[in-house]
């Protein structure tokens, strides 16, 4: 879920420099005429095209569903008056610079009183910086804790998602508790984006060592790479029974296919980020079977509205759900609930209400810490027959773990 590090860094600089013009009148802030509108406008820049379109489609559904529920109930209560909510969605084309432009437009042109985020740190952070500089509340998911909290000290941007450390811990807990014997050798393939570097370059090696595993091969690659044959051959030559991959969906699909071509079927294959959406399994067919990926949501989890949310998606679309419908829906609900609690569209009041969130949602409990982050619980998911199943912890299992990975 990342873009090249150089692109990501440049985008952050551009977002910071360009949107600092807000202080000089380039972008209207809390003093403009938003509160006088006959609708409450909220907006989001999301990837509806480009490499991350598979994520953006699920975000779109989650955001739209949350707004529809409010409008079906007569609108949002602002100072004792029910006001309809208008959701403005712009395609950022999986481009951090487009996120910045879109966010400017949502704030200045569409008069959005609050914003929702895009997906992956490379796209979420530029939007968050734009909102921060304009002092507009911004609620998002889809940015892991370390990547979000290390970007800057946030005041107006809020994130609900998982911790990279929890993700790695759950992976090794799943492997260790499975009872399946391995040679304790690990190969790591990861992209060079910010979360790829953190997870693949730092967290996985540390977690492997802590659990008595030896990292015998590590390969880093650009996020636009398409040929992974050399990396796959290196991993295969290492003899690793455990392969850990951190890559966006198109790359994860390519890596899995190239592993099959090379005849490399490890005992455990973990593919973070890229294996999250349904498009991963759709592209691979039975090659997706056995692939593990960390998860923060499943309709089977005992959270209020979780089962209903999954059913609503499949009923409306006739397609398999992704966990991204849950964090996007919840981010929108948190923001809409905050506007209602504030009884106002004034950014400072809404922002204060967002920060005070402490409630149960379909992704579980949401309560923000002093870094504006709400950590979601992690389970381990595994693709089985084209669907994700919860395989760890045992108390939440919807299916038994498949290991070794079925031969390709």
Secondary structure as the mmCIF struct_conf table of DSSP 4:
data_model
#
loop_
_struct_conf.conf_type_id
_struct_conf.id
_struct_conf.beg_label_comp_id
_struct_conf.beg_label_asym_id
_struct_conf.beg_label_seq_id
_struct_conf.end_label_comp_id
_struct_conf.end_label_asym_id
_struct_conf.end_label_seq_id
HELX_RH_AL_P HELX_RH_AL_P1 UNK A 5 UNK A 19
HELX_RH_3T_P HELX_RH_3T_P1 UNK A 20 UNK A 24
TURN_TY1_P TURN_TY1_P1 UNK A 25 UNK A 25
BEND BEND1 UNK A 26 UNK A 27
TURN_TY1_P TURN_TY1_P2 UNK A 30 UNK A 31
BEND BEND2 UNK A 32 UNK A 33
HELX_RH_3T_P HELX_RH_3T_P2 UNK A 34 UNK A 36
BEND BEND3 UNK A 37 UNK A 39
STRN STRN1 UNK A 40 UNK A 46
BEND BEND4 UNK A 48 UNK A 50
TURN_TY1_P TURN_TY1_P3 UNK A 51 UNK A 52
HELX_RH_AL_P HELX_RH_AL_P2 UNK A 53 UNK A 72
TURN_TY1_P TURN_TY1_P4 UNK A 73 UNK A 74
STRN STRN2 UNK A 76 UNK A 78
TURN_TY1_P TURN_TY1_P5 UNK A 79 UNK A 80
STRN STRN3 UNK A 81 UNK A 83
STRN STRN4 UNK A 85 UNK A 91
TURN_TY1_P TURN_TY1_P6 UNK A 93 UNK A 94
HELX_RH_AL_P HELX_RH_AL_P3 UNK A 96 UNK A 108
TURN_TY1_P TURN_TY1_P7 UNK A 109 UNK A 109
BEND BEND5 UNK A 110 UNK A 110
BEND BEND6 UNK A 113 UNK A 113
STRN STRN5 UNK A 114 UNK A 116
BEND BEND7 UNK A 119 UNK A 120
HELX_RH_AL_P HELX_RH_AL_P4 UNK A 121 UNK A 134
TURN_TY1_P TURN_TY1_P8 UNK A 135 UNK A 135
STRN STRN6 UNK A 137 UNK A 140
BEND BEND8 UNK A 142 UNK A 143
HELX_RH_AL_P HELX_RH_AL_P5 UNK A 145 UNK A 149
TURN_TY1_P TURN_TY1_P9 UNK A 150 UNK A 151
BEND BEND9 UNK A 155 UNK A 156
STRN STRN7 UNK A 157 UNK A 161
HELX_RH_AL_P HELX_RH_AL_P6 UNK A 164 UNK A 177
TURN_TY1_P TURN_TY1_P10 UNK A 178 UNK A 178
BEND BEND10 UNK A 184 UNK A 184
STRN STRN8 UNK A 185 UNK A 191
BEND BEND11 UNK A 192 UNK A 193
HELX_RH_AL_P HELX_RH_AL_P7 UNK A 194 UNK A 198
HELX_RH_PI_P HELX_RH_PI_P1 UNK A 199 UNK A 203
HELX_RH_AL_P HELX_RH_AL_P8 UNK A 204 UNK A 210
TURN_TY1_P TURN_TY1_P11 UNK A 211 UNK A 212
STRN STRN9 UNK A 214 UNK A 221
TURN_TY1_P TURN_TY1_P12 UNK A 223 UNK A 224
HELX_RH_AL_P HELX_RH_AL_P9 UNK A 229 UNK A 238
TURN_TY1_P TURN_TY1_P13 UNK A 239 UNK A 239
BEND BEND12 UNK A 241 UNK A 241
STRN STRN10 UNK A 242 UNK A 247
HELX_RH_AL_P HELX_RH_AL_P10 UNK A 249 UNK A 261
TURN_TY1_P TURN_TY1_P14 UNK A 262 UNK A 263
BEND BEND13 UNK A 267 UNK A 267
STRN STRN11 UNK A 268 UNK A 273
TURN_TY1_P TURN_TY1_P15 UNK A 274 UNK A 275
BEND BEND14 UNK A 276 UNK A 277
HELX_RH_AL_P HELX_RH_AL_P11 UNK A 278 UNK A 284
HELX_RH_3T_P HELX_RH_3T_P3 UNK A 285 UNK A 288
TURN_TY1_P TURN_TY1_P16 UNK A 289 UNK A 290
STRN STRN12 UNK A 291 UNK A 295
BEND BEND15 UNK A 296 UNK A 296
TURN_TY1_P TURN_TY1_P17 UNK A 299 UNK A 300
BEND BEND16 UNK A 301 UNK A 303
TURN_TY1_P TURN_TY1_P18 UNK A 304 UNK A 305
HELX_RH_AL_P HELX_RH_AL_P12 UNK A 306 UNK A 317
BEND BEND17 UNK A 318 UNK A 319
TURN_TY1_P TURN_TY1_P19 UNK A 323 UNK A 323
HELX_RH_AL_P HELX_RH_AL_P13 UNK A 324 UNK A 342
TURN_TY1_P TURN_TY1_P20 UNK A 343 UNK A 343
BEND BEND18 UNK A 344 UNK A 344
HELX_RH_AL_P HELX_RH_AL_P14 UNK A 347 UNK A 355
TURN_TY1_P TURN_TY1_P21 UNK A 356 UNK A 356
STRN STRN13 UNK A 358 UNK A 361
TURN_TY1_P TURN_TY1_P22 UNK A 362 UNK A 363
STRN STRN14 UNK A 364 UNK A 367
TURN_TY1_P TURN_TY1_P23 UNK A 370 UNK A 371
BEND BEND19 UNK A 372 UNK A 372
STRN STRN15 UNK A 373 UNK A 375
HELX_LH_PP_P HELX_LH_PP_P1 UNK A 376 UNK A 377
STRN STRN16 UNK A 379 UNK A 384
TURN_TY1_P TURN_TY1_P24 UNK A 385 UNK A 386
STRN STRN17 UNK A 387 UNK A 392
BEND BEND20 UNK A 393 UNK A 393
HELX_RH_3T_P HELX_RH_3T_P4 UNK A 394 UNK A 396
BEND BEND21 UNK A 398 UNK A 399
HELX_LH_PP_P HELX_LH_PP_P2 UNK A 400 UNK A 402
BEND BEND22 UNK A 404 UNK A 404
HELX_LH_PP_P HELX_LH_PP_P3 UNK A 405 UNK A 407
#
